[in-house]
């Protein structure tokens, strides 16, 4: 299969120029217009190649996304007054990477820009030197772009003046490492490897003329510990922001908290902190039965937040029920320093191309008819009512068919050059 990257790049520029007004107004471009542009283009394409290009362009230019809703409390806007004084280096670099690298559709990038501006405005103003703390939550759908959202938020927060960023990335080493790699791609700009003989730049670094890189206290293969802390010397030694990507585990959180406490020299750290809690419903909630006690992870997060004079905590999750139902009986605990999202809750709408459970399985789902098939050939192998020690001796034919369909779909994506694509 011939690689069509150059042709795609040409048509993306042409369409962006021809429909600049529609794109700026977040109006979807009609699919027929894209087909016409391709058919009138200067390239000699086979019918199959034309259809591949049209499909890819329609995915890019006809995908839309709404901004979602929010509830706020004690909200004092600050971003509008400071915007002209902020050098949005990290965000502009990421924005170019998403658009010019064809990572995200233009409408989705425009919505991402607006939504992360909104969330940043809900956080504390990093230029405000009086003590403050903010608590909030961002709700998204499963695999619908939460990582993309907080990557953009991290970039903008670093631009606005947040000096320290902590990202809590799940409870397993593999998820933490995967998240570190994603932030290498979108914020750090190079492979985060301690004691590397040579720095390996990521593609995003080519989307800015000036080379700037934040410091990092964790690496792709190493969570935070006091030995790795020596790599970054001290917090005060860095002019660029410092980011830590750690898992929600008592050991790394405790080590980070103790090291930060040493950095404070008995005082609180004055530089502003942004702490992002990915999958905030998992392990972060205080589930201790005694209201005067805290669980290890919840207590570890709060101890870190309390080391800073100025801090913003944002929990990201697709299942927010535990967070918004933090026990309100103990008012003092809930309203003082627990992780209840008392200042804002922001809901993210998925892009129009998002396929979730509702579209497939709900009675009114628009994809139900073509994607859902009711099967009953599992009864002999795995009855709905069975004991947990049931010995399964065979698999139903429909399961074999489903596996084959998955393999074929995966092979098609690999042939299209999308083998390494991930949900954004």
C-alpha positions in Angstrom: 0.0 0.0 0.0 1.5 3.3 -1.1 2.1 5.9 1.7 0.0 9.0 1.0 1.4 11.4 3.7 2.5 14.1 1.2 -0.9 14.0 -0.6 -2.8 14.2 2.7 -0.6 17.1 3.9 -1.4 19.0 0.6 -5.1 18.5 0.9 -5.2 19.5 4.6 -3.6 22.8 3.8 -5.9 23.4 0.9 -9.0 22.6 2.9 -7.9 24.6 5.9 -7.4 27.6 3.6 -10.6 27.1 1.6 -12.8 26.7 4.7 -11.1 28.9 7.2 -14.3 30.7 8.2 -16.2 27.4 8.9 -13.3 26.1 10.9 -13.0 29.2 13.0 -16.8 29.1 13.7 -16.6 25.4 14.6 -18.9 24.6 11.7 -18.4 21.1 10.1 -17.3 21.0 6.5 -19.6 19.1 4.2 -18.2 15.7 3.1 -19.1 16.5 -0.5 -16.8 19.5 -0.5 -13.9 17.4 0.7 -14.5 14.8 -2.0 -14.6 17.6 -4.7 -11.2 19.0 -3.5 -9.6 15.5 -3.7 -11.0 14.7 -7.1 -9.9 18.1 -8.5 -6.4 17.7 -6.9 -3.1 17.5 -8.9 -2.3 13.9 -8.0 -2.8 10.8 -10.0 -4.6 8.6 -7.5 -6.3 5.2 -7.9 -10.0 5.1 -6.9 -8.9 3.2 -3.7 -6.3 5.8 -2.8 -8.8 8.6 -3.4 -11.3 7.0 -1.1 -8.6 6.4 1.6 -7.7 10.1 1.5 -11.3 11.3 1.5 -12.0 9.1 4.5 -9.0 10.4 6.4 -9.8 14.1 5.6 -13.5 13.7 6.5 -12.4 12.2 9.8 -10.3 15.3 10.4 -12.5 18.0 9.1 -16.1 16.8 9.8 -15.5 15.8 13.4 -16.9 18.3 15.9 -16.9 18.6 19.7 -19.0 20.7 22.1 -17.5 22.4 25.1 -19.6 20.7 27.8 -21.0 22.2 31.0 -19.6 23.2 34.4 -20.7 24.1 37.9 -18.5 26.5 40.0 -18.2 27.9 43.4 -16.0 30.8 44.6 -14.9 31.5 41.1 -12.9 34.6 40.4 -11.8 34.8 36.8 -8.2 35.9 36.2 -7.0 34.5 32.9 -8.6 37.2 30.7 -6.7 40.0 32.5 -3.3 38.1 32.3 -3.6 36.5 28.8 -1.6 39.2 27.0 1.3 38.9 29.4 1.6 35.1 29.2 3.9 33.4 26.7 2.0 30.3 25.7 5.1 28.5 24.6 4.2 25.0 25.6 0.6 25.2 24.5 1.4 26.8 21.1 3.9 24.0 20.5 1.4 21.4 21.4 -1.3 23.0 19.3 0.9 23.0 16.2 1.9 19.4 16.9 -1.8 18.4 17.0 -2.8 20.3 14.0 0.2 20.2 11.6 1.0 16.6 12.7 -2.7 15.6 12.0 -3.0 14.2 15.5 -6.4 15.8 16.1 -9.1 17.4 13.9 -9.1 21.2 13.8 -12.5 21.4 15.5 -11.4 19.2 18.3 -8.3 21.3 18.8 -10.4 24.5 18.9 -12.6 23.0 21.6 -9.6 21.6 23.5 -8.2 25.2 23.5 -11.5 26.7 24.8 -12.1 24.0 27.4 -8.6 24.0 28.9 -8.7 27.8 29.1 -11.9 27.4 31.1 -10.4 24.9 33.5 -7.2 26.9 33.8 -9.3 29.9 34.8 -11.0 27.8 37.5 -7.6 27.1 39.0 -5.7 29.5 41.2 -3.9 32.4 39.6 -0.2 31.5 39.9 0.8 35.1 39.9 -1.3 35.7 43.1 1.3 35.4 45.9 -1.2 35.2 48.7 -1.9 31.6 50.0 -4.7 29.7 48.3 -5.9 26.2 47.4 -8.3 25.1 44.7 -10.1 21.8 44.4 -11.9 20.7 41.2 -12.8 17.8 39.0 -13.1 17.1 35.2 -15.5 14.4 34.0 -15.0 12.7 30.7 -16.1 9.6 28.9 -14.1 6.4 28.8 -11.3 6.6 26.2 -12.6 10.0 24.9 -9.6 12.3 25.4 -9.1 12.9 29.1 -5.3 12.4 28.7 -5.3 14.9 25.8 -7.2 17.4 28.0 -4.9 17.3 30.9 -1.8 17.3 28.7 -3.0 20.6 27.2 -3.9 21.9 30.7 -0.4 21.0 32.0 1.1 23.0 29.0 -1.1 26.0 29.7 -0.5 25.9 33.5 3.3 25.8 32.9 3.0 28.8 30.6 0.8 30.7 33.1 3.4 30.3 35.9 2.8 27.0 37.7 6.3 25.9 38.7 5.6 22.4 40.0 3.3 19.8 38.4 2.5 16.4 39.9 0.5 13.9 37.8 -0.8 10.8 39.6 -1.1 8.2 36.9 -3.1 5.2 38.2 -1.9 2.4 40.5 0.3 0.2 38.3 3.8 0.6 36.9 2.7 0.0 33.4 0.0 2.7 33.4 2.4 5.2 35.1 5.1 4.4 32.5 2.6 4.7 29.6 1.5 8.1 31.0 5.1 9.3 31.3 5.6 8.4 27.6 2.5 10.4 26.6 3.7 13.4 28.5 7.1 13.0 26.8 5.2 13.4 23.6 3.0 16.3 24.6 4.9 18.3 27.2 8.4 17.2 28.1 9.5 17.1 24.5 12.2 14.4 24.8 12.5 10.9 26.2 12.6 11.1 29.9 15.5 8.8 30.7 17.8 9.4 33.7 21.6 9.4 32.9 21.0 9.1 29.2 24.2 9.3 27.1 22.3 11.3 24.5 19.0 13.2 24.7 16.4 11.8 22.3 14.0 14.6 21.2 10.4 13.8 20.5 8.6 15.0 17.3 6.8 17.8 19.2 10.2 19.6 19.8 10.3 20.4 16.1 7.1 22.6 16.3 8.9 25.5 18.1 11.9 27.5 16.9 13.3 27.9 20.4 14.1 24.7 22.4 12.8 24.6 25.9 12.2 21.6 28.1 10.7 21.2 31.6 12.6 19.3 34.2 11.3 15.8 35.2 11.7 14.0 38.5 10.4 10.6 37.2 11.4 8.7 34.0 9.9 6.2 31.7 11.3 3.3 33.7 11.5 4.8 37.1 8.9 6.1 39.5 10.0 8.7 42.1 12.5 7.8 44.7 15.1 9.7 46.6 17.9 8.3 44.5 16.3 9.7 41.3 15.7 13.0 43.1 19.4 13.7 42.9 19.1 13.9 39.2 17.1 17.2 39.4 19.3 18.7 42.2 16.8 21.0 43.9 13.4 22.6 43.1 14.9 26.1 43.3 17.5 25.3 40.7 15.2 25.2 37.7 13.8 28.1 35.7 11.5 25.8 33.8 8.6 23.9 35.4 9.3 20.6 37.1 7.0 17.6 36.5 6.6 14.4 38.5 4.5 11.5 37.1 4.0 9.0 39.9 1.6 6.2 40.6 -0.8 6.1 43.5 1.2 3.9 45.8 2.2 4.5 49.4 5.9 4.2 48.7 6.5 6.7 45.8 4.0 9.1 47.3 5.7 8.9 50.7 9.1 9.4 49.2 8.0 12.4 47.1 6.3 14.0 50.1 9.4 13.5 52.3 11.7 14.9 49.6 9.5 17.9 49.0 9.4 18.5 52.8 13.2 18.6 52.8 13.2 21.0 49.9 11.0 23.4 51.9 13.5 23.6 54.8 10.8 23.6 57.4 8.6 26.1 55.6 6.0 25.7 53.0 7.0 25.8 49.3 6.0 29.2 47.8 6.0 28.1 44.1 2.5 27.2 42.9 1.6 23.5 42.5 -0.8 21.9 40.0 -1.6 18.3 41.1 -3.6 16.3 38.5 -5.2 13.0 39.8 -5.9 10.7 36.8 -8.7 8.2 37.5 -9.5 10.2 40.6 -12.1 7.7 41.8 -9.5 5.0 42.1 -7.6 4.8 45.4 -7.7 8.6 46.0 -11.0 8.7 48.1 -10.7 8.5 51.9 -12.6 5.3 52.6 -11.5 5.0 56.2 -14.4 4.1 58.5 -13.0 6.3 61.3 -13.7 10.0 60.3 -10.5 11.0 62.1 -8.3 8.8 60.0 -7.4 8.7 56.3 -6.4 6.0 53.9 -2.7 5.9 52.9 -3.2 7.2 49.4 -5.7 9.9 50.3 -3.5 11.0 53.2 -0.4 11.0 51.0 -2.0 13.3 48.4 -3.2 15.7 51.0 0.2 15.8 52.8 1.8 16.8 49.5 -0.8 19.5 48.8 -0.3 20.9 52.3 3.4 21.4 51.7 2.6 24.2 49.2 1.3 27.7 50.0 -0.5 27.7 46.7 -2.0 24.6 45.1 -4.6 23.4 42.7 -5.9 19.9 42.7 -7.8 18.5 39.7 -9.2 15.0 39.6 -9.9 13.5 36.1 -12.4 10.6 35.9 -15.1 9.0 33.8 -16.9 7.7 37.0 -17.1 10.6 39.4 -19.6 9.2 41.8 -17.2 8.5 44.7 -15.7 12.0 44.4 -18.9 13.9 44.5 -20.3 11.8 47.3 -17.4 12.3 49.7 -19.1 11.9 53.1 -20.5 15.3 54.0 -21.2 14.4 57.6 -17.7 15.6 58.7 -18.0 19.2 57.4 -14.7 20.4 58.8 -12.8 17.6 57.0 -14.7 17.9 53.8 -14.4 21.7 53.5 -10.9 22.2 54.8 -8.3 20.0 53.0 -10.0 16.9 51.6 -10.2 16.3 47.9 -13.9 17.1 47.5 -14.2 19.2 44.2 -15.6 22.2 46.1 -14.6 24.9 43.5 -15.6 23.4 40.2 -16.8 20.4 38.3 -16.3 20.5 34.5 -18.0 18.0 32.2 -16.2 17.1 28.9 -18.3 16.3 25.8 -16.8 13.6 23.6 -16.1 14.4 19.9 -18.8 13.5 17.4 -16.7 10.6 16.2 -16.7 9.0 19.7 -18.2 5.6 19.9 -19.3 4.7 23.4 -21.5 2.1 25.0 -24.7 4.2 24.6 -24.4 4.4 20.8 -23.9 0.6 20.5 -26.0 -0.9 23.3 -28.7 1.5 24.2 -32.2 0.9 22.7 -31.9 4.3 21.0 -28.2 3.9 19.9 -27.6 4.9 16.3 -25.1 2.0 15.9 -27.1 -0.7 17.7 -28.7 -2.1 14.5 -25.5 -2.6 12.6 -23.2 -3.5 15.4 -25.2 -5.6 18.0 -26.0 -9.2 17.3 -27.8 -11.3 19.9 -26.2 -14.7 20.3 -27.2 -17.7 22.3 -24.6 -20.3 21.4 -22.7 -19.8 24.7 -25.3 -21.6 26.8 -23.6 -25.0 26.5 -20.1 -23.6 27.2 -20.9 -20.9 29.8 -24.5 -20.8 31.1 -25.6 -17.4 32.5 -26.3 -19.1 35.8 -23.1 -21.1 36.8 -20.8 -21.7 39.7 -17.5 -19.8 39.9 -15.5 -23.0 39.6 -17.1 -24.1 36.4 -14.6 -25.8 34.1 -14.9 -24.3 30.6 -14.1 -26.9 28.0 -15.0 -25.1 24.8 -15.6 -21.6 23.4 -18.8 -20.7 21.5 -18.4 -20.2 17.7 -19.4 -16.6 17.9 -16.5 -15.8 20.2 -14.1 -17.3 17.6 -15.7 -15.1 15.0 -15.4 -12.0 17.1 -11.7 -12.7 17.7 -11.2 -13.1 13.9 -13.0 -9.8 13.2 -10.8 -8.0 15.8 -7.6 -9.4 14.2 -8.8 -8.4 10.7 -9.7 -4.9 11.8 -6.4 -4.5 13.5 -4.6 -5.7 10.4 -6.5 -3.1 8.3 -5.4 -0.3 10.6 -1.8 -1.4 10.4 -1.9 -1.4 6.6 -3.4 2.1 6.7 -0.4 3.2 8.8 -2.5 3.5 12.0 -0.9 0.6 13.8 0.5 2.8 16.6 -2.6 5.1 16.9 -4.0 5.4 20.4 -7.2 6.9 21.8 -6.7 10.6 22.2 
